[in-house]
Amino acid sequence: MTIADQQPSRVLRGSTVNFLANPRTNGNEKSTVYIKQGALVLGQAGRILWQGAFSDLPTVYTGLPCDDFGEQLILPGFIDAHIHFPQYRILAAPGKDLLDWLNRFTFPEESRYSSSEHAATAAEVFLDRLFTNGTTSALAFCSVHKACAEALFSAAEKRGMALLTGKTMMDRLAPDAVLDDPETGARESKELLDSWHNKGRLKYAITPRFAVTSTDAQLQLTGELYRDHPDCIMQTHLSESPGEIATVQSQFPWSKDYTDIYDHFGLLGPNSFFAHGIHLSERECARLAEAGSTVVHCPTSNNFLGSGLFDIDHVGNQARPVGVGVATDVGGGTSYSMLQTLGEAYKVAMLKGRKITAHDAFYMATLGNAERLKMESEIGSLDAGKWADIVVLDPKATPVLESRQEVSETLEDILFSLMILGDDRAIKATYVAGKSVYKKQ
Ligand SMILES: [Zn+2]
C-alpha cells in the first residue's frame, strides 16, 4: 500500500470474528479468531488498516470517528458463489422441477433483460438487496443479453464492489428471446471480457448456462475462450436434477457422464464453478478434484425444486476433496440471505447423516468462497490489507434470537443460532470498500 492508501477514515468497534483457515480440517481453535472487545480501522482507500483488541488500538487512530456496535459481531462480508441477477424477482415460483421451472417462469422473465433500461433499474435493486443481506461479493449469472451484463457491471463498478459475472450463453431448447448462437455468444462474451475483466474489482465469468441449452458448437467455442483466458472464472450448472441428467445423457450419448461433457470441451479447470453437483459419481468427483474445480452447494434451491440432497462428505471427501462453495442460487433459491442458506445447508447435511458446524458454515460463506475464487488475498477475512468488505450481525435481532442468546455460551452457539434463526433482520450494517452501504434503522 502507498502512504495515501494508509490514510485512516474510521474505527469499527464490536466483537470481531475472523477466519484464518478451514475449521473442518484445522479445528475451530486454529481457524478462527474471536475478539469480544475488538476493533477495525478502515482506510480512506477502502482497505482494512488494522484489526485487533480495542484495548490495543494504536493511539494514532483513537481520534477517528467510531461506529460502535457493542457486542454485535463484525465479520467479513458474505460472498455468494452462485446467484442469477435476472431472476431477482421470481423467487417462490412453483415449478414441477428444474426444467419446468425454467420454461414456465425463468426464461420469460430473463427475456426482459434485452432492454438496457430494464436491466439498469433491476441492477440497482439487485445490488441493494445483496447489501441488505450482508452479501458484499457475488459470482452471478446474467441473462443471454449483453445489455444485462453491461448493466450489472456498471452498477457494481459504481459501488466499488468485487463482482464476478458474465453473459449467459445458450443456443437451443429455450424461447428465441433468450437464445444466442455459438459465434454471437463467444464474440459478445469476448467483448464484455475485454471491457470489464480486472476493471477495478470486477472480474469476467465465462458463462454457458448448462449442457442442456448449449450445442456442441457452443461448448467448443466456450472452451476455446476459457483456454485463451484462463484467469477468468468459468461458471455453469452440473448434476442438479434427475430430469436434467437424463436429458444431457440423451444429448451427448458418447459421454461417460455429465462431468465428462464439460471436460471434453475444456471447461474443467481451477477457476471452474459448477453449481449443484448433487448426483455426482465417484469418477466425476475424482476428475473435478484433479482439475481443481469447485462445486457450489445451493441448498435452498435444491430443496425448493426437489432436486435432491447434496452430500458434502462425498463431494468433499478428504481422500480426494473437491472444493465446495456455498450460494443462494436466487431465484431457484428461496432467500437472498446467506444466513438462511447456511441453515438450510446444515439441514441438508443432517438429512444425509452428515454434520457441519456453524464455524464450518460461516467459513464457507466468507474465506472459503474467497479461496475458491482465488480472491483470498483481497477479501474473505478481516486481515489488514484486505478490502474493508464487512457485515455486522446482531445476535439479538429478533425476540427468538434474543432469548436464544440467554443460553448461548460459545461463539459456536451464537453463530449456530444466527444461521438457523437469522435472516436479513440480523444484518445490522454492511460496508463495501470501507463505505457504509447499508445500516438497519
Ligand atoms: Zn443457478
Boltz pocket constraint, residues with backbone or C-beta under 6 A from the ligand:
constraints:
  - pocket:
      binder: B
      contacts: [[A, 82], [A, 83], [A, 84], [A, 237], [A, 275], [A, 329], [A, 330], [A, 332]]
      max_distance: 6.0
